[in-house]
Amino acid sequence: MKVALVTDSTADLPKPLRERLGIRAVPLYVNLGGRVYRDWEEITPEEIFRRVRSGEGFPSTSQPSPEDFAKAYAEALQEADHVLSIHISSKLSGTLQSAELAASQFPGRITLFDSQAASLGIGMMVLRAKELLDGGRDLKEVVAELDRIRQDHFVRFTVATLEFLRRGGRIGGAQALLGTLLQIKPILTLKEGRVETAGRARGERKAREAILEDFRAWAKDKGSIRAFFLYSAEEGAVKELKERVLSSGLPVEEALVSELGAVIASHTGPGTYGFYAYSL
C-alpha cells in the first residue's frame, strides 16, 4: 500500500524540502491589517514584525478549512492508496478538527495523527514517517514510531519579547511587564500538547545554560539523537545554542535548522529560538 504524507504549514518544513520529498502542507492563515495571508506562501515573519513595529497591530491566526484539507487529500489519493496526515496539537489549534471533517469524505483512506507538538516538533515526525515509509515500513509500524516520539521527545524554546505571548493569552500583562523590566527570559516547553513554562532565567546566557542542562538530563542513557533547531527572524539567535548542543559530548546530530513560519511566529514574536529532539 502506497502512503502519501500530508501535514500543515505549522510543521515549518522549508518548501524546497517538502517539494523534494513529496510532502503536502496545508496552510494556516495569518490575519493582519484587515487582510488574510497563507502561512509560508504569502507573508513572512519579518513582514509581520515590521508592520507590528510600525503600529499596525498584532496579528491573529486561523486554521485551514475542511475544504482546504479535502483538496489536499483528493490530490494525494490520486497518487497513493492512503494518506497519513500529521498535524499541530489539537490543544493549540482547531486544525485537526478541520482535517477530521475532510477525512470523513474519504472513508478508510485517511489516518490522522495529533502530534501534540508545534513547528519542527511536527516536522520531525513528518520526516521520520517519510524515512520509514521509504524504508518499507507499513502504516501501523510508522504510527507506532510516531507515538513513541510523541511520548518521549525534548523541546525547549525561549523568546526575546513577552508581548506576543501576552497578546496570545499565554501570560498576564503584569507578568509580561515585570519579566521585561527584569530581563527575565521564560524557558518554554510543550506538555501534553500545551505550551508550559519549564523555567526562567535572567539573560540570554543563563537561558541557554538552563536549556542545555535540561537537555542533558533528558538525553541521559539515550542512543543516537536528532536535533531540530528553530528560530524566528534571525538565525543568529539559535547559533550559539546549536553549537553548545552539538559540542555537548552527547550522541546528537543536527537534523535541520529552520525558521518559524508566519503563524507560529505570530504567537512567539521575533528572536524566538530553541530546538526539538528525539532519540532513535
Beta strands, then each sheet from edge to edge (+ up, - down):
strand 1: 3-8
strand 2: 24-26
strand 3: 29-32
strand 4: 35-38
strand 5: 60-62
strand 6: 82-87
strand 7: 110-114
strand 8: 154-158
strand 9: 184-191
strand 10: 194-202
strand 11: 225-231
strand 12: 252-259
strand 13: 273-279
sheet 1: 2+ 1+ 6+ 7+
sheet 2: 4+ 3- 5+
sheet 3: 10+ 9- 8+ 13- 11+ 12+
end
